[in-house]
Amino acid sequence: MQDIAVAQEIAQVLYKNKANHILALDVRELTVITDYMVIASGRSASQVKALADDVDERMAEIGLALRRTEGANEGRWVILDYGHIMVHLFHPEERQFYNLERLWEDGSNRLVLPFDQTVLD
């Protein structure tokens, strides 16, 4: 599976599990850290943790190993690092405070997602 399809699959897993404000970005031209970022919010720390678990379970199913994770115990900002794809899952307050979209969205690098985002926004 190509990286862009994996990023879209991660977004789909998040959507199915009721994440909010799901955004996938192509950041290849903006950073050497990763190629794609998926950013989403949960409604509570426990939902953020559950979203992280669900994403990691699905990635394991397709054979993508988690390289590193941060923040899973607290559930306020969980980072899942799959190498070419990084997933940022936020509690709403942290999402608003850190505003990663401001740093990584250039106006033309949003990925098209396979669902109607207006339902959960």
Residue, then its C-alpha position, 0 to 999 in steps of 0.5 A: m500500500q502506498d503511503i498516501a493510501v495508508a494515510q487515508e486508511i488511518a483517517q478512515v479508521l479515525y472517522k469510523n471511531k468518531a474522531n473529530h476534525i480529521l486532517a491529513l497533510d502531505v508534508r514532503e515539501l515542508t519537512v524531512i521528518t515525515d512525508y504525511m501527517v494525520i491529525a485528529s481530535g478525540r473528545s476525552a483523554s480516554q477516547v484519544k488513547a482508544l483512537a491510538d490503539d485502533v490506529d495501531e491495531r489497523m496498521a499492524e494488520i496491514g504490516l506497518a510497524l510502529r516505530r515510536t509512540e509518545g503520550a499514550n499514557e496521558g491521552r492528551w497528545v499522542i504521537l504515533d510514528y510510522g516513519h513516512i507517516m506520523v499520526h497526531l491525536f489530540h485532546p481538544e484543548e491541546r489541539q487548539f493550543y498547539n495548532l499543528e495545522r498552522l505549522w504544516e498546512d500550506g493551503s495546497n497540501r491537504l489530502v482528499l479523505p474518503f468520507d464527508q468531514t462535515v458530519l463530524d466538524 
